[in-house]
């Protein structure tokens, strides 16, 4: 399998539809990555869960397709198409796909001393 090349500045990224797309299979692909930012396209099949975890940097989760339940801040937040959730760096969260789902994650990388 070839390593995926990250997008470069000014390059158009196809997020919604990709060749061979199958939302019933889990995948997490880094679309772009720099020292300060990471963009991840995540396909989550219905029933797929990600146990509670945290990321050092601030994150956003944008649901593009399906429905994802995000446990954070002591509650469950349902994200449907076009809905986004922002979490502070270090905020514990867990995910569960209620339908075959497509999510765009944006992670602001935490810098030492910030």
N, CA, C and O atoms as a GROMACS GRO file, in nm:
protein
  456
    1UNK      N    1   0.084  -0.118   0.000
    1UNK     CA    2   0.000   0.000   0.000
    1UNK      C    3   0.089   0.125   0.000
    1UNK      O    4   0.186   0.133   0.075
    2UNK      N    5   0.055   0.220  -0.084
    2UNK     CA    6   0.133   0.344  -0.090
    2UNK      C    7   0.101   0.433   0.027
    2UNK      O    8  -0.013   0.440   0.073
    3UNK      N    9   0.201   0.502   0.075
    3UNK     CA   10   0.179   0.600   0.182
    3UNK      C   11   0.103   0.717   0.124
    3UNK      O   12   0.131   0.762   0.013
    4UNK      N   13   0.007   0.766   0.201
    4UNK     CA   14  -0.072   0.880   0.156
    4UNK      C   15   0.011   1.006   0.169
    4UNK      O   16   0.073   1.032   0.272
    5UNK      N   17   0.010   1.085   0.064
    5UNK     CA   18   0.078   1.213   0.072
    5UNK      C   19  -0.015   1.315   0.132
    5UNK      O   20  -0.133   1.321   0.098
    6UNK      N   21   0.037   1.396   0.223
    6UNK     CA   22  -0.043   1.502   0.282
    6UNK      C   23  -0.062   1.613   0.180
    6UNK      O   24   0.024   1.636   0.095
    7UNK      N   25  -0.175   1.680   0.188
    7UNK     CA   26  -0.202   1.792   0.098
    7UNK      C   27  -0.103   1.904   0.125
    7UNK      O   28  -0.057   1.924   0.237
    8UNK      N   29  -0.072   1.977   0.021
    8UNK     CA   30   0.016   2.092   0.036
    8UNK      C   31  -0.068   2.220   0.031
    8UNK      O   32  -0.184   2.218  -0.009
    9UNK      N   33  -0.008   2.329   0.071
    9UNK     CA   34  -0.076   2.457   0.073
    9UNK      C   35  -0.132   2.488  -0.066
    9UNK      O   36  -0.060   2.479  -0.165
   10UNK      N   37  -0.260   2.525  -0.071
   10UNK     CA   38  -0.324   2.560  -0.197
   10UNK      C   39  -0.385   2.443  -0.272
   10UNK      O   40  -0.449   2.463  -0.375
   11UNK      N   41  -0.366   2.322  -0.223
   11UNK     CA   42  -0.419   2.202  -0.290
   11UNK      C   43  -0.563   2.177  -0.247
   11UNK      O   44  -0.594   2.183  -0.128
   12UNK      N   45  -0.651   2.149  -0.342
   12UNK     CA   46  -0.790   2.117  -0.312
   12UNK      C   47  -0.795   1.974  -0.258
   12UNK      O   48  -0.734   1.883  -0.314
   13UNK      N   49  -0.869   1.955  -0.147
   13UNK     CA   50  -0.881   1.824  -0.083
   13UNK      C   51  -1.025   1.775  -0.098
   13UNK      O   52  -1.119   1.846  -0.063
   14UNK      N   53  -1.042   1.656  -0.150
   14UNK     CA   54  -1.174   1.595  -0.163
   14UNK      C   55  -1.207   1.528  -0.029
   14UNK      O   56  -1.146   1.428   0.006
   15UNK      N   57  -1.302   1.584   0.044
   15UNK     CA   58  -1.332   1.532   0.177
   15UNK      C   59  -1.456   1.442   0.176
   15UNK      O   60  -1.455   1.335   0.237
   16UNK      N   61  -1.562   1.483   0.107
   16UNK     CA   62  -1.686   1.406   0.110
   16UNK      C   63  -1.678   1.276   0.034
   16UNK      O   64  -1.720   1.172   0.086
   17UNK      N   65  -1.626   1.277  -0.084
   17UNK     CA   66  -1.622   1.156  -0.167
   17UNK      C   67  -1.478   1.125  -0.207
   17UNK      O   68  -1.406   1.212  -0.256
   18UNK      N   69  -1.440   1.001  -0.184
   18UNK     CA   70  -1.307   0.956  -0.228
   18UNK      C   71  -1.325   0.824  -0.301
   18UNK      O   72  -1.421   0.751  -0.277
   19UNK      N   73  -1.232   0.793  -0.390
   19UNK     CA   74  -1.239   0.665  -0.463
   19UNK      C   75  -1.243   0.550  -0.364
   19UNK      O   76  -1.166   0.546  -0.268
   20UNK      N   77  -1.334   0.458  -0.389
   20UNK     CA   78  -1.342   0.340  -0.304
   20UNK      C   79  -1.398   0.367  -0.165
   20UNK      O   80  -1.378   0.288  -0.073
   21UNK      N   81  -1.469   0.479  -0.150
   21UNK     CA   82  -1.526   0.514  -0.020
   21UNK      C   83  -1.620   0.404   0.030
   21UNK      O   84  -1.707   0.358  -0.045
   22UNK      N   85  -1.604   0.362   0.151
   22UNK     CA   86  -1.692   0.266   0.214
   22UNK      C   87  -1.702   0.305   0.361
   22UNK      O   88  -1.613   0.276   0.441
   23UNK      N   89  -1.812   0.373   0.396
   23UNK     CA   90  -1.827   0.422   0.533
   23UNK      C   91  -1.852   0.309   0.633
   23UNK      O   92  -1.855   0.333   0.753
   24UNK      N   93  -1.870   0.186   0.582
   24UNK     CA   94  -1.890   0.074   0.674
   24UNK      C   95  -1.756   0.018   0.724
   24UNK      O   96  -1.753  -0.075   0.804
   25UNK      N   97  -1.646   0.076   0.676
   25UNK     CA   98  -1.513   0.036   0.721
   25UNK      C   99  -1.447   0.153   0.793
   25UNK      O  100  -1.448   0.265   0.743
   26UNK      N  101  -1.390   0.126   0.911
   26UNK     CA  102  -1.324   0.235   0.985
   26UNK      C  103  -1.196   0.276   0.914
   26UNK      O  104  -1.118   0.192   0.869
   27UNK      N  105  -1.175   0.407   0.905
   27UNK     CA  106  -1.047   0.459   0.858
   27UNK      C  107  -1.027   0.597   0.915
   27UNK      O  108  -1.122   0.672   0.937
   28UNK      N  109  -0.903   0.631   0.939
   28UNK     CA  110  -0.866   0.765   0.986
   28UNK      C  111  -0.744   0.806   0.905
   28UNK      O  112  -0.635   0.752   0.923
   29UNK      N  113  -0.764   0.902   0.816
   29UNK     CA  114  -0.659   0.942   0.722
   29UNK      C  115  -0.620   1.087   0.749
   29UNK      O  116  -0.705   1.176   0.748
   30UNK      N  117  -0.492   1.111   0.772
   30UNK     CA  118  -0.444   1.248   0.789
   30UNK      C  119  -0.437   1.313   0.651
   30UNK      O  120  -0.359   1.271   0.566
   31UNK      N  121  -0.520   1.415   0.629
   31UNK     CA  122  -0.524   1.485   0.501
   31UNK      C  123  -0.411   1.585   0.489
   31UNK      O  124  -0.352   1.603   0.382
   32UNK      N  125  -0.382   1.652   0.600
   32UNK     CA  126  -0.274   1.751   0.604
   32UNK      C  127  -0.217   1.750   0.745
   32UNK      O  128  -0.289   1.730   0.842
   33UNK      N  129  -0.087   1.773   0.753
   33UNK     CA  130  -0.024   1.775   0.885
   33UNK      C  131   0.096   1.868   0.882
   33UNK      O  132   0.182   1.860   0.795
   34UNK      N  133   0.098   1.959   0.979
   34UNK     CA  134   0.213   2.047   0.997
   34UNK      C  135   0.250   2.039   1.145
   34UNK      O  136   0.190   1.963   1.221
   35UNK      N  137   0.348   2.118   1.186
   35UNK     CA  138   0.385   2.121   1.328
   35UNK      C  139   0.273   2.177   1.414
   35UNK      O  140   0.268   2.151   1.534
   36UNK      N  141   0.182   2.256   1.354
   36UNK     CA  142   0.080   2.325   1.431
   36UNK      C  143  -0.062   2.275   1.410
   36UNK      O  144  -0.150   2.304   1.490
   37UNK      N  145  -0.086   2.198   1.301
   37UNK     CA  146  -0.222   2.162   1.264
   37UNK      C  147  -0.226   2.023   1.203
   37UNK      O  148  -0.136   1.984   1.129
   38UNK      N  149  -0.333   1.948   1.235
   38UNK     CA  150  -0.355   1.820   1.170
   38UNK      C  151  -0.502   1.810   1.131
   38UNK      O  152  -0.590   1.838   1.212
   39UNK      N  153  -0.528   1.771   1.006
   39UNK     CA  154  -0.664   1.749   0.956
   39UNK      C  155  -0.680   1.600   0.931
   39UNK      O  156  -0.601   1.540   0.858
   40UNK      N  157  -0.783   1.540   0.991
   40UNK     CA  158  -0.803   1.396   0.979
   40UNK      C  159  -0.944   1.369   0.929
   40UNK      O  160  -1.042   1.420   0.985
   41UNK      N  161  -0.954   1.288   0.824
   41UNK     CA  162  -1.083   1.244   0.771
   41UNK      C  163  -1.109   1.106   0.830
   41UNK      O  164  -1.033   1.012   0.807
   42UNK      N  165  -1.217   1.096   0.907
   42UNK     CA  166  -1.244   0.972   0.978
   42UNK      C  167  -1.377   0.912   0.936
   42UNK      O  168  -1.482   0.976   0.948
   43UNK      N  169  -1.373   0.788   0.885
   43UNK     CA  170  -1.493   0.711   0.855
   43UNK      C  171  -1.519   0.621   0.974
   43UNK      O  172  -1.432   0.544   1.016
   44UNK      N  173  -1.641   0.630   1.029
   44UNK     CA  174  -1.677   0.546   1.143
   44UNK      C  175  -1.804   0.468   1.110
   44UNK      O  176  -1.911   0.528   1.097
   45UNK      N  177  -1.794   0.336   1.096
   45UNK     CA  178  -1.914   0.257   1.070
   45UNK      C  179  -2.008   0.257   1.191
   45UNK      O  180  -1.963   0.275   1.304
   46UNK      N  181  -2.137   0.237   1.166
   46UNK     CA  182  -2.237   0.232   1.273
   46UNK      C  183  -2.191   0.136   1.382
   46UNK      O  184  -2.151   0.023   1.354
   47UNK      N  185  -2.198   0.182   1.507
   47UNK     CA  186  -2.160   0.099   1.621
   47UNK      C  187  -2.014   0.110   1.661
   47UNK      O  188  -1.975   0.066   1.769
   48UNK      N  189  -1.931   0.170   1.574
   48UNK     CA  190  -1.788   0.187   1.607
   48UNK      C  191  -1.773   0.286   1.722
   48UNK      O  192  -1.835   0.392   1.721
   49UNK      N  193  -1.691   0.252   1.819
   49UNK     CA  194  -1.667   0.342   1.931
   49UNK      C  195  -1.518   0.373   1.942
   49UNK      O  196  -1.433   0.295   1.899
   50UNK      N  197  -1.490   0.487   1.999
   50UNK     CA  198  -1.354   0.522   2.037
   50UNK      C  199  -1.361   0.550   2.186
   50UNK      O  200  -1.428   0.645   2.227
   51UNK      N  201  -1.294   0.470   2.268
   51UNK     CA  202  -1.300   0.487   2.412
   51UNK      C  203  -1.252   0.626   2.455
   51UNK      O  204  -1.188   0.697   2.377
   52UNK      N  205  -1.285   0.662   2.577
   52UNK     CA  206  -1.246   0.794   2.627
   52UNK      C  207  -1.096   0.816   2.613
   52UNK      O  208  -1.015   0.729   2.646
   53UNK      N  209  -1.061   0.932   2.563
   53UNK     CA  210  -0.922   0.970   2.544
   53UNK      C  211  -0.917   1.122   2.541
   53UNK      O  212  -1.020   1.188   2.550
   54UNK      N  213  -0.798   1.177   2.530
   54UNK     CA  214  -0.787   1.322   2.515
   54UNK      C  215  -0.670   1.353   2.423
   54UNK      O  216  -0.579   1.271   2.404
   55UNK      N  217  -0.674   1.472   2.369
   55UNK     CA  218  -0.570   1.522   2.280
   55UNK      C  219  -0.516   1.648   2.345
   55UNK      O  220  -0.593   1.727   2.400
   56UNK      N  221  -0.386   1.668   2.340
   56UNK     CA  222  -0.328   1.785   2.407
   56UNK      C  223  -0.376   1.916   2.347
   56UNK      O  224  -0.398   2.014   2.420
   57UNK      N  225  -0.391   1.920   2.215
   57UNK     CA  226  -0.432   2.043   2.149
   57UNK      C  227  -0.584   2.057   2.140
   57UNK      O  228  -0.657   1.960   2.161
   58UNK      N  229  -0.629   2.178   2.109
   58UNK     CA  230  -0.771   2.203   2.087
   58UNK      C  231  -0.815   2.128   1.961
   58UNK      O  232  -0.738   2.112   1.867
   59UNK      N  233  -0.941   2.082   1.961
   59UNK     CA  234  -0.991   2.009   1.845
   59UNK      C  235  -1.131   2.056   1.806
   59UNK      O  236  -1.205   2.110   1.888
   60UNK      N  237  -1.163   2.035   1.679
   60UNK     CA  238  -1.301   2.046   1.633
   60UNK      C  239  -1.336   1.915   1.564
   60UNK      O  240  -1.249   1.851   1.504
   61UNK      N  241  -1.462   1.877   1.573
   61UNK     CA  242  -1.516   1.761   1.503
   61UNK      C  243  -1.633   1.811   1.422
   61UNK      O  244  -1.729   1.864   1.476
   62UNK      N  245  -1.624   1.795   1.290
   62UNK     CA  246  -1.731   1.836   1.200
   62UNK      C  247  -1.790   1.711   1.137
   62UNK      O  248  -1.723   1.640   1.063
   63UNK      N  249  -1.917   1.685   1.167
   63UNK     CA  250  -1.985   1.570   1.109
   63UNK      C  251  -2.028   1.608   0.967
   63UNK      O  252  -2.099   1.706   0.947
   64UNK      N  253  -1.986   1.529   0.870
   64UNK     CA  254  -2.020   1.554   0.730
   64UNK      C  255  -2.132   1.462   0.683
   64UNK      O  256  -2.209   1.496   0.592
   65UNK      N  257  -2.141   1.345   0.746
   65UNK     CA  258  -2.240   1.246   0.705
   65UNK      C  259  -2.266   1.155   0.824
   65UNK      O  260  -2.175   1.126   0.901
   66UNK      N  261  -2.391   1.108   0.840
   66UNK     CA  262  -2.425   1.017   0.947
   66UNK      C  263  -2.457   1.088   1.077
   66UNK      O  264  -2.504   1.202   1.077
   67UNK      N  265  -2.430   1.020   1.189
   67UNK     CA  266  -2.453   1.078   1.321
   67UNK      C  267  -2.354   1.018   1.420
   67UNK      O  268  -2.338   0.896   1.429
   68UNK      N  269  -2.288   1.106   1.494
   68UNK     CA  270  -2.187   1.063   1.590
   68UNK      C  271  -2.226   1.118   1.727
   68UNK      O  272  -2.260   1.236   1.740
   69UNK      N  273  -2.219   1.034   1.830
   69UNK     CA  274  -2.242   1.076   1.968
   69UNK      C  275  -2.106   1.098   2.033
   69UNK      O  276  -2.020   1.010   2.033
   70UNK      N  277  -2.087   1.218   2.088
   70UNK     CA  278  -1.961   1.252   2.153
   70UNK      C  279  -1.989   1.272   2.302
   70UNK      O  280  -2.070   1.356   2.340
   71UNK      N  281  -1.922   1.192   2.385
   71UNK     CA  282  -1.931   1.209   2.530
   71UNK      C  283  -1.822   1.305   2.572
   71UNK      O  284  -1.703   1.279   2.550
   72UNK      N  285  -1.862   1.416   2.634
   72UNK     CA  286  -1.765   1.515   2.682
   72UNK      C  287  -1.837   1.608   2.777
   72UNK      O  288  -1.959   1.625   2.769
   73UNK      N  289  -1.764   1.667   2.867
   73UNK     CA  290  -1.821   1.764   2.962
   73UNK      C  291  -1.941   1.707   3.037
   73UNK      O  292  -2.036   1.779   3.066
   74UNK      N  293  -1.936   1.578   3.068
   74UNK     CA  294  -2.041   1.516   3.148
   74UNK      C  295  -2.171   1.490   3.076
   74UNK      O  296  -2.271   1.459   3.139
   75UNK      N  297  -2.173   1.503   2.944
   75UNK     CA  298  -2.295   1.479   2.868
   75UNK      C  299  -2.266   1.414   2.734
   75UNK      O  300  -2.150   1.391   2.699
   76UNK      N  301  -2.373   1.386   2.660
   76UNK     CA  302  -2.361   1.328   2.526
   76UNK      C  303  -2.410   1.433   2.426
   76UNK      O  304  -2.519   1.487   2.440
   77UNK      N  305  -2.329   1.460   2.328
   77UNK     CA  306  -2.360   1.560   2.226
   77UNK      C  307  -2.374   1.487   2.093
   77UNK      O  308  -2.279   1.423   2.046
   78UNK      N  309  -2.492   1.496   2.030
   78UNK     CA  310  -2.515   1.430   1.902
   78UNK      C  311  -2.479   1.526   1.789
   78UNK      O  312  -2.528   1.640   1.785
   79UNK      N  313  -2.394   1.480   1.698
   79UNK     CA  314  -2.356   1.559   1.582
   79UNK      C  315  -2.414   1.495   1.457
   79UNK      O  316  -2.390   1.377   1.429
   80UNK      N  317  -2.490   1.573   1.382
   80UNK     CA  318  -2.541   1.529   1.252
   80UNK      C  319  -2.470   1.607   1.143
   80UNK      O  320  -2.385   1.691   1.172
   81UNK      N  321  -2.505   1.581   1.017
   81UNK     CA  322  -2.439   1.648   0.905
   81UNK      C  323  -2.441   1.801   0.920
   81UNK      O  324  -2.546   1.861   0.943
   82UNK      N  325  -2.324   1.862   0.908
   82UNK     CA  326  -2.313   2.006   0.917
   82UNK      C  327  -2.297   2.059   1.058
   82UNK      O  328  -2.288   2.180   1.078
   83UNK      N  329  -2.295   1.970   1.158
   83UNK     CA  330  -2.279   2.014   1.297
   83UNK      C  331  -2.136   1.988   1.344
   83UNK      O  332  -2.073   1.889   1.308
   84UNK      N  333  -2.087   2.083   1.426
   84UNK     CA  334  -1.948   2.080   1.471
   84UNK      C  335  -1.943   2.092   1.623
   84UNK      O  336  -2.028   2.156   1.684
   85UNK      N  337  -1.842   2.030   1.682
   85UNK     CA  338  -1.817   2.042   1.826
   85UNK      C  339  -1.673   2.085   1.846
   85UNK      O  340  -1.582   2.033   1.781
   86UNK      N  341  -1.652   2.180   1.936
   86UNK     CA  342  -1.518   2.229   1.970
   86UNK      C  343  -1.485   2.182   2.111
   86UNK      O  344  -1.570   2.190   2.200
   87UNK      N  345  -1.364   2.132   2.131
   87UNK     CA  346  -1.319   2.090   2.264
   87UNK      C  347  -1.183   2.151   2.294
   87UNK      O  348  -1.094   2.156   2.209
   88UNK      N  349  -1.169   2.197   2.416
   88UNK     CA  350  -1.040   2.248   2.463
   88UNK      C  351  -0.938   2.136   2.466
   88UNK      O  352  -0.973   2.018   2.479
   89UNK      N  353  -0.812   2.171   2.455
   89UNK     CA  354  -0.705   2.073   2.466
   89UNK      C  355  -0.710   2.005   2.602
   89UNK      O  356  -0.732   2.070   2.704
   90UNK      N  357  -0.691   1.872   2.602
   90UNK     CA  358  -0.692   1.797   2.726
   90UNK      C  359  -0.830   1.753   2.772
   90UNK      O  360  -0.841   1.680   2.870
   91UNK      N  361  -0.936   1.796   2.702
   91UNK     CA  362  -1.073   1.757   2.741
   91UNK      C  363  -1.097   1.611   2.703
   91UNK      O  364  -1.086   1.573   2.587
   92UNK      N  365  -1.131   1.529   2.804
   92UNK     CA  366  -1.160   1.388   2.778
   92UNK      C  367  -1.288   1.376   2.696
   92UNK      O  368  -1.385   1.449   2.718
   93UNK      N  369  -1.287   1.284   2.600
   93UNK     CA  370  -1.405   1.261   2.518
   93UNK      C  371  -1.402   1.119   2.461
   93UNK      O  372  -1.297   1.057   2.449
   94UNK      N  373  -1.521   1.070   2.427
   94UNK     CA  374  -1.536   0.939   2.364
   94UNK      C  375  -1.635   0.956   2.249
   94UNK      O  376  -1.718   1.046   2.252
   95UNK      N  377  -1.626   0.869   2.148
   95UNK     CA  378  -1.713   0.879   2.032
   95UNK      C  379  -1.783   0.747   2.006
   95UNK      O  380  -1.730   0.640   2.035
   96UNK      N  381  -1.904   0.757   1.950
   96UNK     CA  382  -1.976   0.639   1.903
   96UNK      C  383  -2.053   0.678   1.778
   96UNK      O  384  -2.127   0.776   1.778
   97UNK      N  385  -2.035   0.600   1.671
   97UNK     CA  386  -2.109   0.625   1.547
   97UNK      C  387  -2.247   0.563   1.561
   97UNK      O  388  -2.260   0.442   1.580
   98UNK      N  389  -2.352   0.646   1.550
   98UNK     CA  390  -2.489   0.596   1.556
   98UNK      C  391  -2.536   0.550   1.418
   98UNK      O  392  -2.630   0.472   1.405
   99UNK      N  393  -2.467   0.599   1.315
   99UNK     CA  394  -2.490   0.558   1.176
   99UNK      C  395  -2.352   0.550   1.112
   99UNK      O  396  -2.254   0.596   1.170
  100UNK      N  397  -2.343   0.494   0.992
  100UNK     CA  398  -2.217   0.503   0.917
  100UNK      C  399  -2.188   0.651   0.900
  100UNK      O  400  -2.271   0.724   0.845
  101UNK      N  401  -2.073   0.697   0.946
  101UNK     CA  402  -2.049   0.840   0.957
  101UNK      C  403  -1.914   0.881   0.899
  101UNK      O  404  -1.820   0.802   0.890
  102UNK      N  405  -1.909   1.008   0.860
  102UNK     CA  406  -1.787   1.070   0.810
  102UNK      C  407  -1.764   1.197   0.890
  102UNK      O  408  -1.851   1.284   0.896
  103UNK      N  409  -1.646   1.208   0.952
  103UNK     CA  410  -1.615   1.320   1.041
  103UNK      C  411  -1.481   1.381   0.998
  103UNK      O  412  -1.387   1.310   0.966
  104UNK      N  413  -1.475   1.514   1.000
  104UNK     CA  414  -1.351   1.584   0.974
  104UNK      C  415  -1.301   1.638   1.108
  104UNK      O  416  -1.366   1.722   1.170
  105UNK      N  417  -1.185   1.591   1.151
  105UNK     CA  418  -1.124   1.636   1.275
  105UNK      C  419  -1.016   1.739   1.244
  105UNK      O  420  -0.937   1.722   1.151
  106UNK      N  421  -1.014   1.845   1.321
  106UNK     CA  422  -0.907   1.944   1.312
  106UNK      C  423  -0.841   1.948   1.449
  106UNK      O  424  -0.909   1.968   1.550
  107UNK      N  425  -0.710   1.928   1.453
  107UNK     CA  426  -0.636   1.929   1.580
  107UNK      C  427  -0.532   2.039   1.574
  107UNK      O  428  -0.447   2.041   1.485
  108UNK      N  429  -0.538   2.130   1.670
  108UNK     CA  430  -0.436   2.231   1.685
  108UNK      C  431  -0.331   2.171   1.777
  108UNK      O  432  -0.359   2.144   1.894
  109UNK      N  433  -0.211   2.151   1.726
  109UNK     CA  434  -0.109   2.084   1.804
  109UNK      C  435  -0.065   2.172   1.921
  109UNK      O  436  -0.040   2.291   1.904
  110UNK      N  437  -0.057   2.112   2.038
  110UNK     CA  438  -0.016   2.187   2.157
  110UNK      C  439   0.135   2.213   2.151
  110UNK      O  440   0.212   2.124   2.116
  111UNK      N  441   0.174   2.332   2.183
  111UNK     CA  442   0.316   2.367   2.186
  111UNK      C  443   0.364   2.366   2.330
  111UNK      O  444   0.290   2.404   2.421
  112UNK      N  445   0.485   2.324   2.350
  112UNK     CA  446   0.542   2.326   2.484
  112UNK      C  447   0.548   2.471   2.532
  112UNK      O  448   0.587   2.561   2.457
  113UNK      N  449   0.509   2.492   2.655
  113UNK     CA  450   0.515   2.625   2.713
  113UNK      C  451   0.394   2.711   2.681
  113UNK      O  452   0.387   2.826   2.725
  114UNK      N  453   0.298   2.658   2.604
  114UNK     CA  454   0.180   2.735   2.570
  114UNK      C  455   0.076   2.725   2.678
  114UNK      O  456  -0.031   2.785   2.667
   0.00000   0.00000   0.00000
